[in-house]
């Protein structure tokens, strides 16, 4: 038994770490928006405040919204908002 343990220590050990599931920006915005509404905040003002300042306290921790929005770069949030605005106004 000792020989087997010694052999394991001298060999490279492999382990697999599961990647955290990729979060879609539109899903993040939808969840954060809903959480802010549920807590009685104006979601537009709060999300704009977060994007402009980078201060996560603009986003409620309700439904894990603050942690979720911090997983996305602020420029990605702006891109997604603009993309949806253009799409919904038939500019493209």
N, CA, C and O atoms as CSV, one atom per row, in Angstrom:
chain,resi,resn,atom,element,x,y,z
A,1,UNK,N,N,0.828,-1.185,0.000
A,1,UNK,CA,C,0.000,0.000,0.000
A,1,UNK,C,C,0.874,1.250,0.000
A,1,UNK,O,O,0.570,2.213,-0.704
A,2,UNK,N,N,1.953,1.250,0.778
A,2,UNK,CA,C,2.834,2.408,0.813
A,2,UNK,C,C,3.473,2.646,-0.548
A,2,UNK,O,O,3.635,3.796,-0.955
A,3,UNK,N,N,3.833,1.602,-1.248
A,3,UNK,CA,C,4.432,1.745,-2.575
A,3,UNK,C,C,3.456,2.409,-3.546
A,3,UNK,O,O,3.853,3.244,-4.358
A,4,UNK,N,N,2.198,2.041,-3.458
A,4,UNK,CA,C,1.192,2.638,-4.349
A,4,UNK,C,C,1.054,4.132,-4.054
A,4,UNK,O,O,0.997,4.935,-4.985
A,5,UNK,N,N,1.001,4.516,-2.788
A,5,UNK,CA,C,0.886,5.927,-2.415
A,5,UNK,C,C,2.109,6.711,-2.870
A,5,UNK,O,O,1.976,7.823,-3.381
A,6,UNK,N,N,3.274,6.153,-2.694
A,6,UNK,CA,C,4.508,6.810,-3.102
A,6,UNK,C,C,4.508,7.006,-4.623
A,6,UNK,O,O,4.922,8.048,-5.131
A,7,UNK,N,N,4.042,5.996,-5.320
A,7,UNK,CA,C,3.979,6.073,-6.781
A,7,UNK,C,C,3.000,7.173,-7.214
A,7,UNK,O,O,3.297,7.896,-8.166
A,8,UNK,N,N,1.865,7.323,-6.563
A,8,UNK,CA,C,0.889,8.358,-6.892
A,8,UNK,C,C,1.474,9.755,-6.687
A,8,UNK,O,O,1.183,10.665,-7.464
A,9,UNK,N,N,2.277,9.933,-5.673
A,9,UNK,CA,C,2.878,11.230,-5.382
A,9,UNK,C,C,3.869,11.623,-6.468
A,9,UNK,O,O,3.998,12.805,-6.785
A,10,UNK,N,N,4.556,10.669,-7.033
A,10,UNK,CA,C,5.557,10.957,-8.048
A,10,UNK,C,C,4.980,11.142,-9.448
A,10,UNK,O,O,5.678,11.627,-10.339
A,11,UNK,N,N,3.753,10.774,-9.655
A,11,UNK,CA,C,3.117,10.905,-10.970
A,11,UNK,C,C,2.286,12.176,-11.031
A,11,UNK,O,O,1.763,12.650,-10.023
A,12,UNK,N,N,2.180,12.707,-12.225
A,12,UNK,CA,C,1.333,13.880,-12.434
A,12,UNK,C,C,-0.118,13.477,-12.250
A,12,UNK,O,O,-0.575,12.482,-12.815
A,13,UNK,N,N,-0.821,14.237,-11.476
A,13,UNK,CA,C,-2.237,13.971,-11.243
A,13,UNK,C,C,-3.061,14.915,-12.114
A,13,UNK,O,O,-2.716,16.087,-12.267
A,14,UNK,N,N,-4.130,14.414,-12.673
A,14,UNK,CA,C,-5.016,15.206,-13.510
A,14,UNK,C,C,-6.364,15.320,-12.823
A,14,UNK,O,O,-6.862,14.369,-12.222
A,15,UNK,N,N,-6.931,16.486,-12.926
A,15,UNK,CA,C,-8.304,16.647,-12.468
A,15,UNK,C,C,-8.994,17.616,-13.403
A,15,UNK,O,O,-8.362,18.475,-14.018
A,16,UNK,N,N,-10.277,17.464,-13.496
A,16,UNK,CA,C,-11.063,18.276,-14.418
A,16,UNK,C,C,-11.909,19.246,-13.601
A,16,UNK,O,O,-12.620,18.848,-12.679
A,17,UNK,N,N,-11.820,20.512,-13.955
A,17,UNK,CA,C,-12.631,21.527,-13.297
A,17,UNK,C,C,-13.735,21.922,-14.266
A,17,UNK,O,O,-13.478,22.306,-15.407
A,18,UNK,N,N,-14.939,21.823,-13.798
A,18,UNK,CA,C,-16.068,22.202,-14.643
A,18,UNK,C,C,-16.101,23.713,-14.775
A,18,UNK,O,O,-16.034,24.437,-13.782
A,19,UNK,N,N,-16.206,24.182,-16.012
A,19,UNK,CA,C,-16.314,25.614,-16.248
A,19,UNK,C,C,-17.677,26.095,-15.796
A,19,UNK,O,O,-18.676,25.382,-15.895
A,20,UNK,N,N,-17.695,27.323,-15.296
A,20,UNK,CA,C,-18.961,27.928,-14.942
A,20,UNK,C,C,-19.727,28.182,-16.232
A,20,UNK,O,O,-19.153,28.607,-17.235
A,21,UNK,N,N,-21.004,27.922,-16.196
A,21,UNK,CA,C,-21.811,28.078,-17.399
A,21,UNK,C,C,-21.759,29.523,-17.886
A,21,UNK,O,O,-21.880,30.463,-17.101
A,22,UNK,N,N,-21.577,29.681,-19.198
A,22,UNK,CA,C,-21.547,31.008,-19.787
A,22,UNK,C,C,-22.925,31.642,-19.641
A,22,UNK,O,O,-23.949,31.006,-19.892
A,23,UNK,N,N,-22.929,32.891,-19.236
A,23,UNK,CA,C,-24.174,33.613,-19.045
A,23,UNK,C,C,-24.362,34.544,-20.233
A,23,UNK,O,O,-23.458,35.296,-20.598
A,24,UNK,N,N,-25.527,34.486,-20.823
A,24,UNK,CA,C,-25.855,35.365,-21.940
A,24,UNK,C,C,-26.196,36.747,-21.397
A,24,UNK,O,O,-26.903,36.872,-20.397
A,25,UNK,N,N,-25.693,37.777,-22.057
A,25,UNK,CA,C,-25.883,39.148,-21.598
A,25,UNK,C,C,-27.364,39.501,-21.543
A,25,UNK,O,O,-27.811,40.145,-20.595
A,26,UNK,N,N,-28.127,39.087,-22.546
A,26,UNK,CA,C,-29.557,39.416,-22.536
A,26,UNK,C,C,-30.281,38.753,-21.364
A,26,UNK,O,O,-31.224,39.320,-20.812
A,27,UNK,N,N,-29.841,37.557,-20.988
A,27,UNK,CA,C,-30.425,36.889,-19.817
A,27,UNK,C,C,-30.087,37.649,-18.538
A,27,UNK,O,O,-30.939,37.818,-17.666
A,28,UNK,N,N,-28.849,38.102,-18.432
A,28,UNK,CA,C,-28.430,38.870,-17.255
A,28,UNK,C,C,-29.282,40.125,-17.130
A,28,UNK,O,O,-29.800,40.423,-16.054
A,29,UNK,N,N,-29.426,40.852,-18.216
A,29,UNK,CA,C,-30.234,42.081,-18.178
A,29,UNK,C,C,-31.683,41.792,-17.795
A,29,UNK,O,O,-32.286,42.537,-17.023
A,30,UNK,N,N,-32.231,40.726,-18.328
A,30,UNK,CA,C,-33.617,40.361,-18.021
A,30,UNK,C,C,-33.780,40.031,-16.534
A,30,UNK,O,O,-34.729,40.489,-15.896
A,31,UNK,N,N,-32.871,39.249,-15.993
A,31,UNK,CA,C,-32.949,38.847,-14.584
A,31,UNK,C,C,-32.742,40.049,-13.667
A,31,UNK,O,O,-33.474,40.228,-12.693
A,32,UNK,N,N,-31.747,40.869,-13.982
A,32,UNK,CA,C,-31.465,42.054,-13.162
A,32,UNK,C,C,-32.643,43.018,-13.209
A,32,UNK,O,O,-33.053,43.547,-12.176
A,33,UNK,N,N,-33.183,43.246,-14.386
A,33,UNK,CA,C,-34.329,44.137,-14.547
A,33,UNK,C,C,-35.499,43.662,-13.675
A,33,UNK,O,O,-36.113,44.453,-12.959
A,34,UNK,N,N,-35.793,42.361,-13.747
A,34,UNK,CA,C,-36.898,41.804,-12.957
A,34,UNK,C,C,-36.652,41.936,-11.456
A,34,UNK,O,O,-37.559,42.281,-10.698
A,35,UNK,N,N,-35.429,41.660,-11.037
A,35,UNK,CA,C,-35.095,41.755,-9.605
A,35,UNK,C,C,-35.243,43.188,-9.107
A,35,UNK,O,O,-35.744,43.414,-8.005
A,36,UNK,N,N,-34.811,44.150,-9.906
A,36,UNK,CA,C,-34.942,45.557,-9.523
A,36,UNK,C,C,-36.418,45.955,-9.430
A,36,UNK,O,O,-36.818,46.652,-8.497
A,37,UNK,N,N,-37.216,45.516,-10.386
A,37,UNK,CA,C,-38.657,45.795,-10.332
A,37,UNK,C,C,-39.287,45.202,-9.075
A,37,UNK,O,O,-40.062,45.866,-8.387
A,38,UNK,N,N,-38.946,43.947,-8.783
A,38,UNK,CA,C,-39.504,43.271,-7.607
A,38,UNK,C,C,-39.192,44.017,-6.319
A,38,UNK,O,O,-39.997,44.020,-5.387
A,39,UNK,N,N,-38.029,44.646,-6.267
A,39,UNK,CA,C,-37.640,45.376,-5.051
A,39,UNK,C,C,-38.140,46.822,-5.056
A,39,UNK,O,O,-37.901,47.563,-4.103
A,40,UNK,N,N,-38.830,47.226,-6.121
A,40,UNK,CA,C,-39.425,48.550,-6.164
A,40,UNK,C,C,-38.531,49.652,-6.710
A,40,UNK,O,O,-38.836,50.835,-6.553
A,41,UNK,N,N,-37.434,49.275,-7.349
A,41,UNK,CA,C,-36.522,50.261,-7.933
A,41,UNK,C,C,-36.909,50.546,-9.385
A,41,UNK,O,O,-37.622,49.764,-10.015
A,42,UNK,N,N,-36.431,51.670,-9.900
A,42,UNK,CA,C,-36.574,51.965,-11.322
A,42,UNK,C,C,-35.402,51.285,-12.018
A,42,UNK,O,O,-34.266,51.745,-11.901
A,43,UNK,N,N,-35.658,50.196,-12.741
A,43,UNK,CA,C,-34.563,49.425,-13.340
A,43,UNK,C,C,-33.701,50.234,-14.307
A,43,UNK,O,O,-32.484,50.051,-14.343
A,44,UNK,N,N,-34.308,51.120,-15.087
A,44,UNK,CA,C,-33.539,51.903,-16.055
A,44,UNK,C,C,-32.530,52.777,-15.331
A,44,UNK,O,O,-31.352,52.784,-15.688
A,45,UNK,N,N,-32.970,53.512,-14.322
A,45,UNK,CA,C,-32.063,54.395,-13.575
A,45,UNK,C,C,-30.947,53.603,-12.902
A,45,UNK,O,O,-29.786,54.014,-12.910
A,46,UNK,N,N,-31.311,52.465,-12.322
A,46,UNK,CA,C,-30.333,51.668,-11.586
A,46,UNK,C,C,-29.296,51.046,-12.522
A,46,UNK,O,O,-28.103,51.062,-12.222
A,47,UNK,N,N,-29.741,50.503,-13.639
A,47,UNK,CA,C,-28.808,49.885,-14.582
A,47,UNK,C,C,-27.914,50.940,-15.216
A,47,UNK,O,O,-26.715,50.716,-15.383
A,48,UNK,N,N,-28.484,52.088,-15.571
A,48,UNK,CA,C,-27.663,53.182,-16.121
A,48,UNK,C,C,-26.645,53.640,-15.087
A,48,UNK,O,O,-25.484,53.869,-15.424
A,49,UNK,N,N,-27.059,53.775,-13.849
A,49,UNK,CA,C,-26.133,54.168,-12.778
A,49,UNK,C,C,-24.977,53.198,-12.649
A,49,UNK,O,O,-23.827,53.605,-12.485
A,50,UNK,N,N,-25.288,51.916,-12.724
A,50,UNK,CA,C,-24.241,50.900,-12.653
A,50,UNK,C,C,-23.295,50.988,-13.848
A,50,UNK,O,O,-22.075,50.963,-13.683
A,51,UNK,N,N,-23.860,51.091,-15.048
A,51,UNK,CA,C,-23.028,51.146,-16.254
A,51,UNK,C,C,-22.125,52.372,-16.238
A,51,UNK,O,O,-20.947,52.276,-16.584
A,52,UNK,N,N,-22.658,53.514,-15.842
A,52,UNK,CA,C,-21.885,54.757,-15.863
A,52,UNK,C,C,-20.795,54.793,-14.791
A,52,UNK,O,O,-19.694,55.286,-15.038
A,53,UNK,N,N,-21.100,54.274,-13.612
A,53,UNK,CA,C,-20.166,54.396,-12.490
A,53,UNK,C,C,-19.350,53.143,-12.205
A,53,UNK,O,O,-18.236,53.223,-11.688
A,54,UNK,N,N,-19.903,52.000,-12.542
A,54,UNK,CA,C,-19.254,50.738,-12.183
A,54,UNK,C,C,-19.507,50.341,-10.737
A,54,UNK,O,O,-18.968,49.343,-10.260
A,55,UNK,N,N,-20.317,51.114,-10.044
A,55,UNK,CA,C,-20.614,50.849,-8.628
A,55,UNK,C,C,-21.706,49.779,-8.536
A,55,UNK,O,O,-22.851,50.049,-8.899
A,56,UNK,N,N,-21.384,48.587,-8.065
A,56,UNK,CA,C,-22.366,47.499,-8.021
A,56,UNK,C,C,-23.519,47.729,-7.043
A,56,UNK,O,O,-24.520,47.015,-7.095
A,57,UNK,N,N,-23.393,48.709,-6.157
A,57,UNK,CA,C,-24.490,48.942,-5.208
A,57,UNK,C,C,-25.729,49.523,-5.884
A,57,UNK,O,O,-26.785,49.606,-5.258
A,58,UNK,N,N,-25.620,49.925,-7.145
A,58,UNK,CA,C,-26.812,50.332,-7.891
A,58,UNK,C,C,-27.731,49.142,-8.153
A,58,UNK,O,O,-28.920,49.318,-8.419
A,59,UNK,N,N,-27.186,47.944,-8.078
A,59,UNK,CA,C,-27.946,46.728,-8.388
A,59,UNK,C,C,-28.237,45.974,-7.101
A,59,UNK,O,O,-27.345,45.735,-6.288
A,60,UNK,N,N,-29.493,45.606,-6.932
A,60,UNK,CA,C,-29.901,44.858,-5.746
A,60,UNK,C,C,-29.238,43.489,-5.708
A,60,UNK,O,O,-28.898,42.923,-6.747
A,61,UNK,N,N,-29.063,42.971,-4.520
A,61,UNK,CA,C,-28.549,41.601,-4.391
A,61,UNK,C,C,-29.693,40.582,-4.457
A,61,UNK,O,O,-29.456,39.374,-4.468
A,62,UNK,N,N,-30.922,41.075,-4.500
A,62,UNK,CA,C,-32.109,40.224,-4.612
A,62,UNK,C,C,-31.979,39.333,-5.844
A,62,UNK,O,O,-31.609,39.803,-6.920
A,63,UNK,N,N,-32.284,38.047,-5.684
A,63,UNK,CA,C,-32.189,37.044,-6.761
A,63,UNK,C,C,-30.783,36.969,-7.354
A,63,UNK,O,O,-30.608,36.586,-8.511
A,64,UNK,N,N,-29.788,37.337,-6.556
A,64,UNK,CA,C,-28.385,37.246,-6.968
A,64,UNK,C,C,-28.060,38.165,-8.154
A,64,UNK,O,O,-27.111,37.914,-8.897
A,65,UNK,N,N,-28.850,39.226,-8.325
A,65,UNK,CA,C,-28.711,40.118,-9.481
A,65,UNK,C,C,-27.364,40.834,-9.493
A,65,UNK,O,O,-26.759,40.983,-10.554
A,66,UNK,N,N,-26.890,41.274,-8.343
A,66,UNK,CA,C,-25.620,42.000,-8.292
A,66,UNK,C,C,-24.455,41.116,-8.715
A,66,UNK,O,O,-23.614,41.533,-9.512
A,67,UNK,N,N,-24.401,39.911,-8.193
A,67,UNK,CA,C,-23.328,38.981,-8.570
A,67,UNK,C,C,-23.403,38.637,-10.046
A,67,UNK,O,O,-22.381,38.525,-10.723
A,68,UNK,N,N,-24.610,38.473,-10.533
A,68,UNK,CA,C,-24.803,38.110,-11.929
A,68,UNK,C,C,-24.339,39.216,-12.874
A,68,UNK,O,O,-23.642,38.942,-13.851
A,69,UNK,N,N,-24.719,40.459,-12.593
A,69,UNK,CA,C,-24.358,41.556,-13.496
A,69,UNK,C,C,-22.853,41.819,-13.477
A,69,UNK,O,O,-22.295,42.302,-14.462
A,70,UNK,N,N,-22.205,41.506,-12.375
A,70,UNK,CA,C,-20.766,41.727,-12.288
A,70,UNK,C,C,-19.966,40.697,-13.095
A,70,UNK,O,O,-18.761,40.865,-13.282
A,71,UNK,N,N,-20.613,39.648,-13.567
A,71,UNK,CA,C,-19.956,38.645,-14.403
A,71,UNK,C,C,-19.847,39.097,-15.855
A,71,UNK,O,O,-19.178,38.459,-16.667
A,72,UNK,N,N,-20.516,40.210,-16.173
A,72,UNK,CA,C,-20.547,40.729,-17.537
A,72,UNK,C,C,-19.834,42.076,-17.552
A,72,UNK,O,O,-20.035,42.898,-16.658
A,73,UNK,N,N,-19.007,42.301,-18.560
A,73,UNK,CA,C,-18.344,43.595,-18.703
A,73,UNK,C,C,-19.389,44.665,-19.005
A,73,UNK,O,O,-20.371,44.405,-19.701
A,74,UNK,N,N,-19.172,45.862,-18.481
A,74,UNK,CA,C,-20.143,46.944,-18.693
A,74,UNK,C,C,-20.293,47.294,-20.167
A,74,UNK,O,O,-21.397,47.615,-20.607
A,75,UNK,N,N,-19.216,47.241,-20.940
A,75,UNK,CA,C,-19.343,47.543,-22.369
A,75,UNK,C,C,-20.201,46.498,-23.085
A,75,UNK,O,O,-20.871,46.814,-24.069
A,76,UNK,N,N,-20.184,45.265,-22.600
A,76,UNK,CA,C,-21.045,44.233,-23.181
A,76,UNK,C,C,-22.513,44.531,-22.898
A,76,UNK,O,O,-23.377,44.259,-23.731
A,77,UNK,N,N,-22.794,45.090,-21.718
A,77,UNK,CA,C,-24.171,45.481,-21.394
A,77,UNK,C,C,-24.646,46.569,-22.343
A,77,UNK,O,O,-25.759,46.501,-22.864
A,78,UNK,N,N,-23.798,47.582,-22.570
A,78,UNK,CA,C,-24.155,48.675,-23.476
A,78,UNK,C,C,-24.371,48.137,-24.887
A,78,UNK,O,O,-25.334,48.517,-25.553
A,79,UNK,N,N,-23.491,47.262,-25.344
A,79,UNK,CA,C,-23.622,46.680,-26.684
A,79,UNK,C,C,-24.946,45.942,-26.842
A,79,UNK,O,O,-25.631,46.090,-27.854
A,80,UNK,N,N,-25.299,45.150,-25.842
A,80,UNK,CA,C,-26.537,44.373,-25.927
A,80,UNK,C,C,-27.754,45.292,-25.901
A,80,UNK,O,O,-28.709,45.069,-26.645
A,81,UNK,N,N,-27.731,46.306,-25.068
A,81,UNK,CA,C,-28.848,47.247,-25.005
A,81,UNK,C,C,-29.006,47.957,-26.351
A,81,UNK,O,O,-30.121,48.092,-26.857
A,82,UNK,N,N,-27.888,48.412,-26.932
A,82,UNK,CA,C,-27.939,49.093,-28.225
A,82,UNK,C,C,-28.390,48.133,-29.332
A,82,UNK,O,O,-29.179,48.507,-30.200
A,83,UNK,N,N,-27.891,46.912,-29.298
A,83,UNK,CA,C,-28.280,45.906,-30.289
A,83,UNK,C,C,-29.791,45.677,-30.258
A,83,UNK,O,O,-30.438,45.628,-31.304
A,84,UNK,N,N,-30.342,45.538,-29.073
A,84,UNK,CA,C,-31.788,45.321,-28.948
A,84,UNK,C,C,-32.587,46.560,-29.355
A,84,UNK,O,O,-33.655,46.444,-29.955
A,85,UNK,N,N,-32.077,47.726,-29.034
A,85,UNK,CA,C,-32.747,48.968,-29.419
A,85,UNK,C,C,-32.813,49.079,-30.939
A,85,UNK,O,O,-33.863,49.399,-31.497
A,86,UNK,N,N,-31.699,48.817,-31.602
A,86,UNK,CA,C,-31.646,48.882,-33.067
A,86,UNK,C,C,-32.583,47.845,-33.676
A,86,UNK,O,O,-33.319,48.136,-34.618
A,87,UNK,N,N,-32.548,46.645,-33.132
A,87,UNK,CA,C,-33.410,45.562,-33.636
A,87,UNK,C,C,-34.883,45.921,-33.472
A,87,UNK,O,O,-35.678,45.730,-34.392
A,88,UNK,N,N,-35.243,46.434,-32.314
A,88,UNK,CA,C,-36.659,46.746,-32.032
A,88,UNK,C,C,-37.157,47.975,-32.783
A,88,UNK,O,O,-38.366,48.181,-32.898
A,89,UNK,N,N,-36.247,48.788,-33.289
A,89,UNK,CA,C,-36.643,49.973,-34.054
A,89,UNK,C,C,-36.433,49.786,-35.548
A,89,UNK,O,O,-36.517,50.740,-36.320
A,90,UNK,N,N,-36.158,48.545,-35.952
A,90,UNK,CA,C,-36.008,48.172,-37.368
A,90,UNK,C,C,-35.006,49.022,-38.110
A,90,UNK,O,O,-35.249,49.416,-39.251
A,91,UNK,N,N,-33.887,49.310,-37.483
A,91,UNK,CA,C,-32.829,50.086,-38.149
A,91,UNK,C,C,-31.976,49.199,-39.037
A,91,UNK,O,O,-31.307,49.683,-39.950
A,92,UNK,N,N,-32.001,47.907,-38.770
A,92,UNK,CA,C,-31.155,47.020,-39.583
A,92,UNK,C,C,-31.993,45.965,-40.253
A,92,UNK,O,O,-31.462,45.125,-40.980
